[in-house]
Amino acid sequence: MARLIMEAEGTAGTGASAGVAKPGNQLPLHLVVSVTRSTGTAVTGLSSSDFQIEPIIVAPGGALVTIDRTIEAQAGVYLIEVIPIPAGTWQLGRYIFWLALHTGSHHGQTVCSVFVD
């Protein structure tokens, strides 16, 4: 089993582009995730099914989430669009996500904090 190195940043709400997560909607919250091997080489060719996300802390009244779409923006850099489960909407406040990757015998994980406003 080999360890993969993951880093993630997210954005939502005020200051973000139109059509993104804001309180009361179900639009995507965007996470940019970098995945590299311990040697520093990019891990390419991943898809949504390789990633897992769980909200560890959600804003009051917030919902569970699911990965809607994953795009490889650059070699080893992925834009992951996260949306609330069908019955939920984004709520005002901080979300802290646990993001994991499992591909073959390779694994990695990280946490990411996003404020939805």
N, C-alpha and C positions, 0 to 999 in steps of 0.2 A: 504494500500500500504506500502510495506517495502523497505527500502533503502538497496542496495547492495553496498559493497565497492569494487572498481576496481582499480588495479594498472597495468600499462603496460610499457614494454620496447621493443625496436625494434633494428634490425641490418640489414645492407645491405652493399654491396660494399667491399672496401678494408678491409682486416682483417677478413671478414666473410668467411664462408666455400663456396666451389664451388657450383654453381647452384642456386645462389641467385640474388636478384635485383641489377643491376648495370646500369649505364647510357646506354641507347640504347636498353635494352632488356625488356622482359615482364615476367621474372622469378619472383618467389614469394619473397616478402618482409616479413620477419618473425617477428611477434609480440608475445611476451610471456605475457599473461594476467592472473593475479591472481584475483579471485572473492571470496569474503567472506561475510558472514552476519555480522551485527553489533556485534554479540557475538564472532566473530573470527572463526566460523566454516566454512569450505569450502563449496562452492556451486558446486555440482557435476551434471553430466548428461546433460550439455549444448551442443548445436550444433550451426552450422553456422547461422541457422535461428533465433537464440536468440540474435545475435549480429548485430549491425549496425555500419558502418564506413563511415566517410566523411572526405576528405582532406580539412582542413580549409585554410592552406597555402601550396602551392605546389612550387616545383622548377620551374624556368622559362621554359615554354613549357611543363610542366607536365600535366598529365591527371587525370580524376576521377579514382577511384579504386573500386574494388569489393572483397568480401571475397571468396576465392577459396576453402579453406578447413579449418576445425577446428578439432584439435585433443586434447583430454584431456590427457596431459602428466603426471600429478599427480593429486590427488584429489583437485579440484578447481583451477588448473593451466592449462591454455589452450595455445596451439601453434596455432596461427591464421595466415594463409598464405594469404597475400593480393596481388592482381595483378592489373595492369592497365586495364581499359576497353579495348575491342578488338582493337580499333583504336589508342591506346596510347602506349607509352613506358616510362620507368623511365628516368628521366633527372637528371643531376648533380645538387645537391643542397639539401636544407633542406625541409622536409615535416613535417607538423604538423597535426596530425589526431585527430579527435573527435571520440571516441569509446563509444557506448552505448549498454546497455543490457536490454532487456525486456523479462521476463519470468513469466507468470501468472500475479500476481499483484506486482511483485518485479521488481525494476528498479535500474540502476546504470549508471554512466558515468565517463569518464576520458579523458585526452588528452595525446598524446604521440608524441615525436619529434624523427625523424630519418633522418640522413644525408646519402644520396645516393651518393657514389663516386666510 
